[in-house]
């Protein structure tokens, strides 16, 4: 119990007390074994119960696993400033039994993003997330970074993106997170970003097309296109094309396009049933901000479907994600009526910390279904 006491975990209700001369240890991958110092032997089964056990979950908050010069694993408690070769999770081992399928939903609206990724090690993975300085993008970037991924915050405002990166580093000083400038309203900026990223010779395992605008007043970009369409869709389309070569070299890789259920409330055909691409970038007279957003989100779905069809045989998957209704982000900042509605609804909605989990699920748990719109799927 001395090691348990040192780790601050001696107050347990364990009924599996070891006989004299025995010690509990664990392997690097979490399996528990037992050493008998008198007989100089080890075994997997508990000497009294005969059960096999393993450690479960992440290290307690503030703990970190390191390796010494001899290759032996030790544990650092950053909060209490102490070091031990005893895994603190040994106080909470679980029996190794065959898991029975459960019909109970594992995650719900109260689950946080960090809980979704519990036990996952994203070390060596590189993720690019657009619009990651706030909202869902930030929570996703934060969660990935705190689980070891190298995260790049691709944002229009580099100052805010840098502040967001510093915020994540403030939680964990070893996080690999940085900001790069990307303005989706400028195809020239998108090209500059892709060239700069490729020039660093990094792999790209996860590309999340998250940035968006909503209820914007009519405005043309420097490329002469309606801004909602270009920022929500076309800029991301161009970004994926520019990084496709890197994605192919980094397989398995995946592209996540953050769309919306709003895509169901529009179409891209005229009164005669023919495709009318002029609807994507209409004139000011024919512009309606909500409809422009819905059409851009429909394009997201169509693009993601076709991208998956073309690239999945090469080890690159593409999925479109609806992050959920009525969560409080800054997306509605341009429309006072929607801002008022969300302000009143805020106490009854999911927080961003909890909503960020959606992207984590769809990126790492392989439980996403793809919404096919066969009627229009051939457009892109």
C-alpha positions as CSV (number, residue, x, y, z in Angstrom):
1,X,0.0,0.0,0.0
2,X,3.0,2.3,0.3
3,X,3.0,3.0,-3.4
4,X,-0.7,3.7,-3.4
5,X,-0.3,6.0,-0.5
6,X,2.4,7.9,-2.3
7,X,0.2,8.3,-5.3
8,X,-2.6,9.6,-3.1
9,X,-4.9,6.7,-4.0
10,X,-4.6,4.5,-0.9
11,X,-8.2,5.1,0.2
12,X,-9.9,2.4,-1.8
13,X,-12.5,-0.3,-1.2
14,X,-10.6,-3.1,-2.9
15,X,-11.3,-6.6,-1.7
16,X,-8.5,-8.1,-3.6
17,X,-5.7,-7.6,-1.0
18,X,-2.6,-9.4,-2.0
19,X,-0.9,-12.1,0.2
20,X,2.4,-11.2,1.8
21,X,5.3,-11.2,-0.7
22,X,3.2,-10.3,-3.7
23,X,3.2,-7.1,-5.7
24,X,0.8,-5.8,-8.4
25,X,2.4,-4.3,-11.5
26,X,1.2,-3.5,-15.0
27,X,2.5,-3.6,-18.6
28,X,2.8,-0.6,-20.9
29,X,-0.4,-1.6,-22.6
30,X,-2.3,-1.7,-19.3
31,X,-2.4,-5.4,-18.4
32,X,-2.0,-6.2,-14.7
33,X,0.4,-9.0,-13.6
34,X,1.5,-10.1,-10.1
35,X,5.1,-10.6,-8.9
36,X,6.1,-12.9,-6.0
37,X,9.3,-11.7,-4.5
38,X,9.8,-14.8,-2.4
39,X,9.4,-17.3,-5.2
40,X,10.8,-15.0,-7.9
41,X,7.9,-15.6,-10.3
42,X,5.2,-13.6,-12.0
43,X,1.7,-14.5,-13.2
44,X,-1.3,-12.9,-14.9
45,X,-3.9,-14.2,-12.4
46,X,-4.5,-12.7,-9.0
47,X,-3.0,-15.1,-6.5
48,X,-6.2,-15.2,-4.4
49,X,-9.1,-14.6,-6.8
50,X,-7.6,-16.1,-9.9
51,X,-9.0,-13.2,-12.0
52,X,-7.2,-11.3,-14.7
53,X,-7.4,-7.5,-14.5
54,X,-6.4,-4.4,-16.5
55,X,-6.1,-0.7,-15.9
56,X,-8.9,1.4,-17.3
57,X,-9.2,4.9,-18.7
58,X,-6.8,7.8,-18.8
59,X,-4.4,8.8,-16.1
60,X,-5.9,11.0,-13.4
61,X,-5.9,14.8,-14.1
62,X,-2.4,16.2,-13.7
63,X,-0.6,12.9,-14.3
64,X,1.6,12.2,-17.3
65,X,3.5,9.1,-18.4
66,X,7.2,9.4,-19.2
67,X,10.1,7.0,-20.0
68,X,13.5,7.1,-18.3
69,X,17.0,6.5,-19.9
70,X,16.6,2.8,-19.3
71,X,13.3,2.6,-21.1
72,X,11.3,2.1,-17.9
73,X,8.0,3.9,-17.6
74,X,7.4,6.3,-14.7
75,X,4.6,8.7,-13.8
76,X,4.8,12.4,-13.0
77,X,2.2,14.2,-10.9
78,X,2.4,17.8,-12.1
79,X,-0.1,19.1,-9.5
80,X,1.8,17.8,-6.4
81,X,5.2,17.8,-8.1
82,X,6.2,14.2,-7.5
83,X,7.3,11.2,-9.5
84,X,6.7,7.5,-9.1
85,X,7.1,4.2,-11.0
86,X,3.7,3.1,-9.8
87,X,0.8,3.5,-12.2
88,X,-1.9,5.4,-10.3
89,X,-4.6,3.7,-12.3
90,X,-3.8,0.4,-10.5
91,X,-6.1,1.6,-7.8
92,X,-9.0,1.3,-10.1
93,X,-8.4,-1.8,-12.2
94,X,-11.3,-3.6,-13.9
95,X,-11.8,-7.3,-14.3
96,X,-10.9,-8.7,-17.8
97,X,-14.3,-10.2,-18.8
98,X,-15.9,-10.6,-22.2
99,X,-18.0,-7.5,-22.8
100,X,-21.6,-8.2,-23.5
101,X,-23.4,-6.1,-26.2
102,X,-25.5,-3.4,-24.6
103,X,-28.5,-1.7,-26.2
104,X,-27.9,1.3,-23.9
105,X,-26.6,4.4,-25.7
106,X,-23.0,5.0,-24.7
107,X,-23.0,8.7,-25.3
108,X,-25.7,11.4,-24.8
109,X,-26.2,15.1,-24.8
110,X,-24.3,15.5,-21.5
111,X,-21.2,13.8,-22.7
112,X,-18.1,16.0,-23.2
113,X,-15.7,15.8,-26.0
114,X,-12.9,14.8,-23.6
115,X,-15.0,11.9,-22.5
116,X,-15.5,10.7,-26.0
117,X,-11.8,10.5,-26.6
118,X,-10.9,9.0,-23.3
119,X,-8.1,6.6,-23.7
120,X,-7.3,7.6,-27.3
121,X,-3.7,8.5,-28.2
122,X,-3.6,10.9,-31.2
123,X,0.2,11.3,-31.0
124,X,1.6,11.5,-34.5
125,X,-1.7,12.6,-36.1
126,X,-1.9,16.0,-37.8
127,X,-5.2,17.8,-38.0
128,X,-6.2,21.0,-39.8
129,X,-9.4,22.7,-38.5
130,X,-10.8,25.8,-40.2
131,X,-12.5,28.4,-38.0
132,X,-10.9,26.9,-34.9
133,X,-10.4,30.1,-32.9
134,X,-13.9,29.9,-31.4
135,X,-17.0,27.8,-31.1
136,X,-17.2,24.1,-32.1
137,X,-13.9,24.5,-34.0
138,X,-12.0,25.6,-30.9
139,X,-13.5,22.8,-28.7
140,X,-12.6,20.2,-31.3
141,X,-9.0,21.6,-31.7
142,X,-8.6,21.7,-27.9
143,X,-9.8,18.1,-27.5
144,X,-7.5,16.8,-30.3
145,X,-4.5,18.7,-28.9
146,X,-5.0,17.5,-25.4
147,X,-5.0,13.9,-26.7
148,X,-1.6,14.4,-28.5
149,X,-2.5,15.5,-32.0
150,X,-0.6,18.2,-33.8
151,X,-3.4,20.7,-34.5
152,X,-3.3,23.6,-36.9
153,X,-5.9,26.3,-36.4
154,X,-6.6,27.6,-39.9
155,X,-8.3,31.0,-39.3
156,X,-8.9,34.3,-41.0
157,X,-7.9,36.3,-37.9
158,X,-4.4,35.2,-37.0
159,X,-4.4,37.2,-33.8
160,X,-7.4,35.4,-32.4
161,X,-6.2,32.1,-33.6
162,X,-2.9,32.6,-31.8
163,X,-4.7,33.5,-28.6
164,X,-6.8,30.3,-29.0
165,X,-3.6,28.3,-29.4
166,X,-2.1,29.9,-26.3
167,X,-5.2,29.0,-24.4
168,X,-4.8,25.3,-25.2
169,X,-1.1,25.5,-24.4
170,X,-2.1,26.9,-21.0
171,X,-4.0,23.7,-20.3
172,X,-1.1,21.5,-21.4
173,X,2.3,22.9,-22.1
174,X,3.3,19.9,-24.3
175,X,0.3,20.4,-26.7
176,X,1.2,20.7,-30.3
177,X,-1.0,23.5,-31.5
178,X,-0.4,26.5,-33.8
179,X,-2.2,29.1,-35.9
180,X,-2.0,29.6,-39.7
181,X,-3.8,32.3,-41.7
182,X,-6.6,31.1,-44.0
183,X,-9.3,33.4,-45.3
184,X,-11.9,31.4,-47.1
185,X,-13.3,34.6,-48.7
186,X,-10.2,34.8,-50.8
187,X,-9.2,32.0,-53.1
188,X,-5.7,33.5,-53.2
189,X,-5.5,33.1,-49.4
190,X,-6.6,29.5,-49.7
191,X,-3.9,28.8,-52.3
192,X,-1.3,30.5,-50.1
193,X,-2.3,28.4,-47.1
194,X,-2.2,25.1,-49.1
195,X,1.2,26.0,-50.5
196,X,2.6,27.0,-47.1
197,X,1.3,23.8,-45.5
198,X,2.7,21.6,-48.2
199,X,6.0,23.4,-47.9
200,X,6.3,22.1,-44.3
201,X,6.3,18.5,-45.5
202,X,3.8,17.5,-42.8
203,X,1.3,14.6,-43.2
204,X,-2.4,15.4,-42.9
205,X,-4.6,12.8,-41.3
206,X,-7.7,14.9,-40.4
207,X,-9.0,17.9,-42.3
208,X,-12.1,19.5,-40.7
209,X,-14.0,22.0,-42.8
210,X,-15.7,23.8,-40.0
211,X,-15.7,27.6,-40.7
212,X,-19.0,29.2,-41.7
213,X,-21.0,32.4,-41.7
214,X,-24.7,32.8,-41.3
215,X,-27.3,35.5,-42.0
216,X,-24.8,37.8,-43.6
217,X,-25.8,40.9,-45.4
218,X,-25.2,40.7,-49.2
219,X,-21.5,41.0,-50.0
220,X,-19.2,39.9,-52.8
221,X,-15.8,38.5,-52.1
222,X,-12.7,39.7,-53.9
223,X,-13.3,36.8,-56.3
224,X,-16.7,38.3,-57.3
225,X,-18.8,35.6,-55.6
226,X,-21.5,35.9,-52.9
227,X,-19.7,35.6,-49.6
228,X,-21.9,33.0,-47.8
229,X,-21.5,30.6,-50.7
230,X,-17.7,31.1,-50.9
231,X,-16.9,31.0,-47.2
232,X,-19.2,28.1,-46.3
233,X,-18.5,25.9,-49.4
234,X,-16.4,27.0,-52.3
235,X,-13.4,28.0,-50.2
236,X,-13.4,24.6,-48.5
237,X,-13.9,22.9,-51.9
238,X,-10.7,24.7,-53.1
239,X,-8.9,23.9,-49.8
240,X,-9.6,20.2,-50.1
241,X,-8.4,20.1,-53.7
242,X,-5.2,21.9,-52.8
243,X,-4.5,19.4,-50.0
244,X,-5.6,16.3,-51.7
245,X,-2.1,15.2,-52.6
246,X,-1.1,15.4,-48.9
247,X,-4.1,13.5,-47.8
248,X,-3.2,10.7,-50.3
249,X,0.3,10.5,-48.8
250,X,-1.1,10.3,-45.3
251,X,-3.6,7.5,-45.5
252,X,-5.6,6.5,-43.6
253,X,-7.0,10.0,-43.6
254,X,-10.3,11.7,-43.5
255,X,-12.1,14.8,-44.4
256,X,-15.0,16.1,-42.2
257,X,-17.3,18.7,-43.6
258,X,-19.5,20.5,-41.1
259,X,-22.9,20.9,-42.7
260,X,-26.3,21.4,-41.3
261,X,-29.8,20.0,-41.4
262,X,-30.7,23.3,-43.1
263,X,-29.6,21.7,-46.3
264,X,-33.0,20.0,-46.5
265,X,-34.8,23.3,-46.9
266,X,-33.7,24.3,-50.3
267,X,-32.7,23.0,-53.7
268,X,-30.6,23.9,-56.7
269,X,-33.2,23.5,-59.5
270,X,-35.4,26.1,-61.2
271,X,-39.1,26.0,-61.7
272,X,-38.7,23.6,-64.7
273,X,-36.7,21.1,-62.7
274,X,-33.3,22.0,-64.3
275,X,-30.1,22.7,-62.4
276,X,-29.6,26.4,-62.0
277,X,-26.1,27.1,-60.8
278,X,-26.7,30.8,-60.8
279,X,-28.6,30.2,-57.5
280,X,-25.3,29.6,-55.8
281,X,-24.1,33.2,-56.2
282,X,-27.2,35.3,-56.9
283,X,-27.5,39.0,-57.5
284,X,-28.3,41.3,-54.6
285,X,-31.9,41.5,-55.7
286,X,-32.4,37.7,-55.5
287,X,-30.4,37.3,-52.3
288,X,-31.9,35.9,-49.1
289,X,-29.3,35.2,-46.4
290,X,-30.9,32.1,-44.9
291,X,-31.5,30.6,-48.3
292,X,-27.9,31.3,-49.2
293,X,-26.7,29.5,-46.1
294,X,-29.0,26.5,-46.8
295,X,-27.8,26.2,-50.4
296,X,-24.2,26.3,-49.2
297,X,-24.9,23.5,-46.7
298,X,-26.5,21.4,-49.5
299,X,-23.3,21.9,-51.5
300,X,-21.4,20.6,-48.5
301,X,-23.4,17.4,-48.5
302,X,-23.1,16.8,-52.2
303,X,-19.3,17.6,-52.2
304,X,-18.7,15.3,-49.2
305,X,-20.6,12.4,-50.8
306,X,-18.7,12.7,-54.1
307,X,-15.4,13.2,-52.4
308,X,-15.9,10.0,-50.5
309,X,-16.9,8.1,-53.6
310,X,-13.7,9.2,-55.4
311,X,-11.2,8.9,-52.6
312,X,-12.4,6.1,-50.3
313,X,-10.8,3.5,-52.5
314,X,-7.5,5.2,-51.8
315,X,-7.8,5.2,-48.0
316,X,-9.4,8.7,-47.6
317,X,-12.9,8.9,-46.1
318,X,-15.2,11.9,-46.3
319,X,-18.2,12.5,-44.1
320,X,-20.6,15.4,-43.6
321,X,-21.6,16.3,-40.0
322,X,-24.7,18.0,-38.6
323,X,-23.3,19.3,-35.2
324,X,-26.7,19.7,-33.6
325,X,-29.4,22.3,-33.3
326,X,-29.6,25.3,-30.8
327,X,-26.1,25.3,-29.4
328,X,-24.8,28.7,-28.5
329,X,-22.0,29.8,-30.9
330,X,-21.1,33.1,-32.5
331,X,-22.4,31.9,-35.9
332,X,-25.6,34.0,-35.6
333,X,-23.8,37.2,-34.6
334,X,-24.8,39.0,-37.8
335,X,-28.6,38.6,-37.2
336,X,-30.0,40.3,-34.0
337,X,-33.2,38.3,-34.0
338,X,-31.4,35.0,-34.0
339,X,-29.0,36.2,-31.4
340,X,-31.9,37.1,-29.2
341,X,-33.5,33.7,-29.7
342,X,-30.3,31.9,-28.8
343,X,-29.8,34.1,-25.8
344,X,-33.2,33.1,-24.4
345,X,-32.7,29.4,-25.3
346,X,-29.1,29.2,-24.0
347,X,-29.9,27.8,-20.5
348,X,-31.7,24.8,-22.2
349,X,-29.1,24.0,-24.9
350,X,-25.9,22.0,-25.0
351,X,-22.7,23.9,-24.2
352,X,-19.9,24.0,-26.7
353,X,-17.8,21.7,-24.6
354,X,-20.5,19.1,-24.9
355,X,-21.3,19.8,-28.6
356,X,-17.7,19.5,-29.6
357,X,-18.0,15.8,-28.9
358,X,-20.0,15.4,-32.1
359,X,-17.0,16.1,-34.3
360,X,-14.9,13.8,-32.2
361,X,-17.4,11.0,-32.6
362,X,-17.6,11.4,-36.3
363,X,-13.8,11.7,-36.6
364,X,-12.7,8.8,-34.5
365,X,-15.4,6.4,-33.6
366,X,-16.6,5.3,-37.1
367,X,-20.2,5.6,-36.2
368,X,-21.4,8.1,-38.8
369,X,-24.0,7.6,-41.4
370,X,-23.8,9.5,-44.6
371,X,-26.9,11.4,-45.9
372,X,-27.3,10.7,-49.6
373,X,-29.3,12.9,-51.8
374,X,-29.5,10.8,-55.0
375,X,-31.5,13.4,-56.8
376,X,-28.7,15.9,-56.9
377,X,-25.6,13.8,-56.1
378,X,-24.3,14.0,-59.6
379,X,-23.9,17.8,-59.5
380,X,-20.3,17.8,-58.3
